[in-house]
Amino acid sequence: MRFYLAESALRLETLVGDLEDATLSMMKQVSRKTKASNQTMAQDESGWRLVKQLVAVKAMKDIEEVLAGVAKNRPWWTNLLKAVDSRVDKAHAILRPQCLTDYRILIASLGWPPALSATNVDKDNCMEMQNPLFLMQGEKKARYSQSFLVLCSLQQLQAKREARSSLLEKNHRACNPSDFNDVGEVSFFKDGLWPIDELVNPIALRMEYHFSKWLDQPKFIFALVYKITQTFLDGVENILQPFIDNAKMLGCSAKEAWVLAMMKVLLDYLERQVFPALTKNHCKRDAESELTSSLLHMVDLMITFDRRMKILSTSGIHVTGSSAAIEWFVPSFSIMSIFNDHSDWLQIWAEMEVKDAEGKLKPQLEDETSWLKVSSNQAGDTYHKEESFLFLSREDYKAPLIADSVFHFAWAMIERGLSIPSMQRRNQFIGASANLFLSHFFNILHERSRDVEFMVVITDDIELLRLCSAINTACYCEHVLQEWSEDVNLLEMGASGDDSKGMFEDGIMVLVNLQTDCLEEILTALLLHFDNLCWNYVQDSGQWEMKQVDSDGSIRDEEYLFISPTFMEALDMLRDRIQFLKQNLNPQNFLDLWRSIAGGLDHFIFKSIPMNNASFSSLGINQFRTDMKALFLIFKPFCARPEAFFPCISNSLKLLEINKKDADQMLKLFSQGHTESEDCLRL
């Protein structure tokens, strides 16, 4: 082990010495050089420095190869790794600035940057005439290729060194050598390629001159950046991609690096000049309307620009290397990343979205016709169709027109929020915009449902229709939010939150509670009104003891009895209100409501008549059965056997209709005095 350590240290010392010698000699040449009297001497000096740069890069590659082997096989040799890295860092700090300076001088000598305006030449030759890179020939092209290679190699080495240091720090306790197997293949260039960035920088300076004149018309700023990117895109790819391949930059695309560099220029300008000016008047009320329009217009331009640039960068990709190495060049960079580090701007944007949407929705909120459901064809509805709830649209839920408008505005906010690269910022934006907007609407919906008079809601068609509209809207909104919650993108965002709740779970619970409260209000009002209308009916216990022979001597026919007159008004009201609810309430809530009404009536009549110590004659039993059949008939359109939803009344009729022999036998069995027998008898 000592021999291996000594051998490694000796080799590293030699390589680091070569690196430092090349760097030092290059710097001495720079410090003592004078302005060249002719172009040939200047080219000779730059050519000599380029040779030294290539020597230095070769030494750095060899050093990194040795260090990668040490990190893999002897990761605990931290002192050796740190000592070498420290000396390499110092050399790199000198080498990189000089390489960049020489590269800038070289591209300037080639005539870069090109003119931004097109000349009057043939369209097919326009790009070649404008792009100086097309004019490189012979020695100029070879020198540019070498300078390009130096910068690419330096960037690749820097990425490998950072990856190795990060892995070493992460695993120094575990000392797992397998984690270092692929350090040599790492390619992290999410910030672009240095040589291509240097090509874009002088263009950026020229573009900013035009940008400053278009602050009030930002569409021209985006158009200029897109036009320049598109104009030189194919030329950059055709000329620079072979240089990138020669540098063995796995998975790197000149086309996408060019697009990325141009987007970074625009992002930097927006961050420095545009957004501070847009948001500085946020607190001034007199500027709110103008601010809202300007900011939302800017965001729309950014989203559109992102999409167009993505199309540019992904069309006809030409890369080398394995497909796994292409990941960084899938264009994940976005102009919308400006909000990643500016949550205050994100919050202002969200507020503007809500204000804009609420301003557009306000006329519909104040128009009562917007709260009316669209009438649908009720013909052919039968009880078996009520059991199917495969709803497809707002009309199926009988929800008003305004519901579609609300979700149109909310989804537009969500779609814009999905363009933000950071998932945390996406969650923040959607919560502060779409969720807040929906919450405000749900509050208005709740107020409308509460703004009815309880005692008249069941008799007043307008009040009842208002309540049905609130229920239908809430049911439809719940359905839409459930669908949104199952969206892949939104599901992923909800899972990344601080708690296990979905993104729209709070809103869904509000809507469920609203439906429950409104249905309970309708149910209670209807049962109370039914109670009032049949008060005399349930209080007249003597009617069940009537004899078959009337006072005038006539004999009543048990098979041709009419519904009790005191029960008719309550039945008519019940039939009318249930039909009204069926026409105006969505099928899902109506199913729950009519079953609850049946259960409430079953309990009420059972407690008021059979369980109220009533005595029944044979004729009274038939009259009670006739009245109850009339009650069951009201619910016949909604189910095959309505009596099944009146278990107490149905069982009472069975007991009342039992013959005397069977009744005596049953009483005898239940009169044994056992606790179980008493419970059965009571039941």
LUMVO-166926 format. One record per residue (C-alpha): residue in three letters; x, z, y. Coordinates in steps of 0.02 Angstrom, whole numbers, plus 50000, padded with zeros to 5 digits. Each point is the difference from the previous one (the first is absolute). Last residue first. Layout:
<dozas>
alaXZY;...
</dozas>
This chain:
<dozas>
leu455265088649757;arg499145017050002;leu499474997849819;cys501754995149949;asp500755014950089;glu498735011849921;ser500374992849827;glu501875002450024;thr499745018150052;his498965003449845;gly498245006750023;gln499204989549864;ser498834991850126;phe500844982950003;leu499454994749826;lys498225006050029;leu499924991250167;met500534983749917;gln498715001749862;asp498605003850124;ala500494984850105;asp500054988849846;lys498255005149952;lys499334998650177;asn500614982250030;ile501494996450117;glu499514990950161;leu500505014050118;leu501685002049915;lys500414981550009;leu499394999350181;ser501165014250047;asn501454991149914;ser499694984550107;ile499865010350159;cys501645008949966;pro500914984249943;phe499534989150150;phe501414987149994;ala499514995049823;glu498234997050066;pro500704984750091;arg500254990649835;ala500584982150033;cys500835003450167;phe499944994950184;pro498334990950012;lys499145014649906;phe500445013150130;ile498304999550087;leu499164999449828;phe500665017349958;leu498975007650140;ala498444990949944;lys500355006149823;met500135017650072;asp498284999150078;thr499204993549840;arg500865013449895;phe499405013750118;gln498234993049988;asn500094999449810;ile500615018049993;gly498625005350119;leu498704991849887;ser500615009949851;ser500025015650107;phe501615005950076;ser500435017250069;ala501355000650135;asn501205014849998;asn501174991650127;met501184992749868;pro498864985249963;ile499564996950184;ser501265003950138;lys501575002449894;phe499734983949902;ile499474990450156;phe501575004950097;his501254998049857;asp499374982749953;leu499894995050183;gly501825004850028;gly500594991049843;ala499054984250047;ile500715000650176;ser501755002349929;arg499754985049888;trp499354990150148;leu501535004850103;asp501384996549875;leu499314982749963;phe499754996850186;asn501825004350032;gln500624986749880;pro498664987350042;asn500384999750189;leu498595007050105;asn498804989750106;gln498784992149878;lys500065014249874;leu499815012950138;phe498424991550064;gln499304999249823;ile500385018449976;arg499175004250165;asp498404990249962;arg499815006649823;leu500295018150055;met498784998750145;asp498674992649887;leu500315013649870;ala499865013950129;glu498384992650068;met499244998349826;phe500305017849939;thr498525008050089;pro498874986249934;ser500495003749818;ile500364983749911;phe498464993249911;leu499405004549825;tyr499344986849881;glu500535006349828;glu499355017750025;asp498244993950037;arg499105013350099;ile498265005049943;ser498605001250130;gly499015016250015;asp499985000850189;ser501265014249997;asp501194989049901;val500245001149810;gln501814997649938;lys500505016350078;met501315002650135;glu501415012449964;trp501404989050071;gln499104998550168;gly500045018850019;ser501855000350039;asp499724992150169;gln501665004750080;val500934984949929;tyr498764987450069;asn499705008950165;trp501874999250038;cys500144981749946;leu500464992950170;asn501115014450052;asp500995000049838;phe500264981150011;his500675002450176;leu501205013449938;leu500544988949856;leu500314985250117;ala500995010150128;thr501095007949865;leu500394983549917;ile500374991150165;glu501165014150055;glu500835000749829;leu500324981350009;cys500785002050172;asp501135014349947;thr500584991249842;gln500374983850091;leu500995009150134;asn500965010049869;val500524984049911;leu500514992150165;val501085014750052;met500795000549826;ile500444981450013;gly500815002750169;asp501095013949933;glu500494989549849;phe500534985050103;met501905000649976;gly499875008049829;lys500315018349974;ser501505005849899;asp500885007850148;asp501514995750108;gly499694981449990;ser500914987449891;ala498524998249882;gly498894994750145;met501254986450048;glu500064993349823;leu498104999649991;leu499954991250168;asn501134986149938;val499144998349831;asp498225000550069;glu499015013049902;ser499705010850154;trp499324984750089;glu498654998249868;gln499515018350017;leu499984998050189;val498824985249983;his498805009549885;glu499985015350113;cys499624988950149;tyr498554992249906;cys499295017049955;ala500235006650177;thr499154984850074;asn498555001349879;ile499775018550037;ala500064997550189;ser498764985649988;cys498845010549893;leu500035013650134;arg499564987850138;leu498634992649891;leu499275017449977;glu499995002950187;ile499204983050034;asp498735001949860;asp499415017050062;thr499135009949862;ile501535005849901;val501095003550152;val498635009550093;met500485017949957;phe501874997050000;glu500114991750170;val501434987549997;asp501695000050089;arg500945006949850;ser500174982949916;arg500514991950162;glu501305013650031;his500734997349826;leu500164981450030;ile500885003350165;asn501195011749910;phe500284986849866;phe500464987750137;his501305011750074;ser500735003049826;leu500094981249970;phe501034997850160;leu501125014649954;asn500304993049826;ala500364982650067;ser501165005650141;ala500945016549986;gly499935000849810;ile500434981649984;phe501485002350118;gln500705015649917;asn499834993149825;arg500884984150053;arg501345010250089;gln500375009449838;met499984983849901;ser501304992450116;pro499924981050006;ile498504998950120;ser498994984349957;leu498755010849906;gly499445007250166;arg499394983150059;glu498944998549843;ile499355017650022;met499484996750180;ala499084984149949;trp499195010049861;ala499285012450125;phe499324986650117;his499134990449860;phe499445016449924;val499065004950156;ser499274982650024;asp499334999749823;ala499165016950024;ile499174994250162;leu498904987949906;pro499005013849918;ala500175005349817;lys498714994449873;tyr501315004149867;asp499824982849921;glu500024992550175;arg501715007750033;ser500724990349856;leu500394999749815;phe499015014049920;leu500075001949811;phe498825014950001;ser498864996649852;glu498705013449959;glu498764993650127;lys499854983849905;his499155008949855;tyr498635006950116;thr499444983350064;asp500404989850153;gly499234982549984;ala499724997350183;gln501025010950116;asn500824985750091;ser501205007350127;ser499815006150178;val501625002350094;lys500165018350046;leu499765005850177;trp501385009450090;ser500554984850100;thr498214998450063;glu500215016850086;asp501284992950121;glu501065014150072;leu501205000349853;gln500104981050005;pro500534999950183;lys501325013549961;leu500864990949856;lys501174989650109;gly500525015150103;glu500195010349842;ala501174986849928;asp501074999150157;lys500095018850019;val500485002249817;glu501354986650006;met500695007050163;glu500145017349922;ala500944992849851;trp501214990850115;ile500315015950099;gln500355009449838;leu501224986649942;trp500905000550167;asp500205018849980;ser500594997649820;his501474990150064;asp501344999049865;asn498974990649870;phe498944991650135;ile501294986450034;ser499894996449814;met498574988350048;ile501304986550035;ser500214999849812;phe501435000349877;ser499434999649820;pro500484981849983;val500474999049816;phe501844999050040;trp500375017549942;glu499304996649828;ile501044984649960;ala501235009249887;ala498745001949861;ser499814981149993;ser501794998349945;gly501244990450104;thr499804985750121;val498724997150134;his499024985350070;ile498285004650065;gly498894984750030;ser498765008550115;thr500225019049999;ser500785002450171;leu498844988350094;ile498435006949920;lys500575017650042;met500324994550179;arg498224993650016;arg499275016149929;asp501045011250113;phe499554989650153;thr498145001949963;ile500205018949986;met501025000950160;leu498804989250099;asp498535010749944;val500975015650051;met500334992750173;his498174995650024;leu499535017749952;leu501235007050127;ser499464988550141;ser498135002449976;thr500125018849982;leu501185001650148;glu498854989750112;ser498525011149955;glu500995016150015;ala500794996350169;asp498725009150107;arg500065014649881;lys501875003250021;cys500705009349849;his500624984449911;asn500884993050152;lys501745000949919;thr499404991749840;leu500174981550039;ala501605001750102;pro500865010349865;phe499354987449873;val500744984550082;gln501765003750057;arg501095009549878;glu498955000149840;leu499324982650026;tyr501754993550034;asp500735008349845;leu498604993349891;leu500274982450066;val501855000549960;lys499665007949830;met498804985849960;met501364987350037;ala501235009049885;leu498725000949859;val499604981550012;trp501854995649992;ala500295011849853;glu498514992049915;lys500704982550015;ala501785005149957;ser499365007649838;cys500935014049913;gly499645003849817;leu501805003449953;met501234998250143;lys501374991149904;ala500954995250159;asn499944981949942;asp498115001649983;ile499905006050179;phe501074985450059;pro498914987949901;gln498445007650085;leu500754997850173;ile499854981250028;asn498384995249914;glu499135016450038;val500495000550184;gly499494981950021;asp498335003049916;leu499605014850113;phe500644993150166;thr498344993850069;gln498915012949910;thr500885015150073;ile500054991950172;lys498144996249994;tyr499525017149933;val500985009050135;leu499264988950135;ala498215001949937;phe500155019049993;ile500575000750180;phe498704987150054;lys498615010849926;pro500635014350108;gln499184993150158;asp500165013950130;leu501785003749945;trp500404981550004;lys501374998650133;ser501075013649920;phe499884991349832;his500814984350070;tyr501625009050047;glu499835009849838;met500154983749902;arg501754996450067;leu500655017149950;ala499164998549830;ile500884983449967;pro501665008950028;asn499505013249869;val499324987849869;leu501664993149939;glu500725017649991;asp498525005549893;ile500424985449884;pro501795006349980;trp499435018049973;leu498664996749869;gly498335008950016;asp499465018150017;lys499355000949821;phe501704994849937;phe500255011249848;ser500844990849856;val500595011049857;glu500884990849858;gly501625010150004;val499035016349994;asp499174994449839;asn500815011749875;phe500105014850118;asp498495009549935;ser500724998849825;pro501385012150049;asn498835014950012;cys500965013950087;ala498455010950012;arg500715009950147;his500764985050091;asn498414989949970;lys499244998150173;glu501655000450094;leu500764987149884;leu498454989150010;ser500035000150190;ser501874996950007;arg499854985349880;ala498554992450096;glu500915001950166;arg501574992049928;lys499014985749925;ala499094996550163;gln501625000450099;leu500804988149876;gln498554987850019;gln500095001050189;leu501884997250001;ser499824985649878;cys498654991750106;leu501065002050157;val501564992749918;leu499034985749920;phe499284994650167;ser501754999850074;gln500604989749852;ser498564987650014;tyr500254998650187;arg501844995849971;ala499564986949870;lys498664992450112;lys501194998950146;glu501384992949890;gly498944985449938;gln498314997850082;met498735010750093;leu498704989350089;phe498515006549902;leu500435017750052;pro499784994550180;asn498094999149974;gln499104990350137;met500454982349944;glu499635004349818;met498305007450044;cys499484985250106;asn500534986649875;asp498304997749918;lys499105002050165;asp501004986350088;val500785006250156;asn499375005850168;thr500775017149994;ala499185015749935;ser500165016150097;leu500915015149931;ala501734992450018;pro501195004849861;pro500925016649992;trp501324995449946;gly501124986050061;leu501315000849861;ser501185009850111;ala498625013150019;ile499875001149811;leu501875003749989;ile500065012750140;arg498555009449921;tyr500864999849830;asp501625006450078;thr499075014550081;leu499075004049840;cys501605000349899;gln500825011150130;pro498535012150000;arg500035000649807;leu501865002849977;ile500305015150109;ala498605011149932;his500364992849828;ala501795006450007;lys499415017450046;asp498664999749865;val501294994549871;arg501085015250041;ser498535012049981;asp499384991449843;val501705002449919;ala500045018750036;lys498185002449950;leu500224991449832;leu501605009649960;asn499205016650047;thr498434996049901;trp500864997849834;trp498445007149916;pro499284982549978;arg501374995649874;asn499374985249896;lys498704992150113;ala500645005950169;val501774995649947;gly499474982549949;ala499054997650163;leu501535006050095;val501104987049915;glu498784985750041;glu499795006650177;ile501884999450028;asp500104982249933;lys498614994350115;met500805008850148;ala501664991449966;lys499144982949993;val499135003950165;ala501675004450081;val500814984049938;leu498514989850064;gln500155008650168;lys501864996250006;val499654981649970;leu498675000250136;arg501245007850119;trp501194985449970;gly498604987450029;ser499525008450162;glu501814999050058;asp500194981849948;gln498354995450084;ala500575007950162;met501674990749990;thr499114983449971;gln498795002750144;asn501375001250130;ser500795012850112;ala499415014249891;lys499555015850090;thr501225013149945;lys500205008449832;arg500835016949994;ser498495010649955;val499194987249884;gln501594997449898;lys500235018649987;met498195001749941;met500254987249861;ser501615008249946;leu499115016849990;thr498524993549900;ala501094990749876;asp501165014949981;glu498545012049980;leu499214989549863;asp501674997649909;gly500315018750010;val498265003549931;leu500424988649853;thr501665008349965;glu499305017750016;leu498554995249888;arg501184993949866;leu501035015950009;ala498465011249995;ser499304990949850;glu501645001149905;ala500235018450043;leu498225004049947;tyr500174990249838;phe501675008849961;arg499225016950037;met498564995949882;
</dozas>
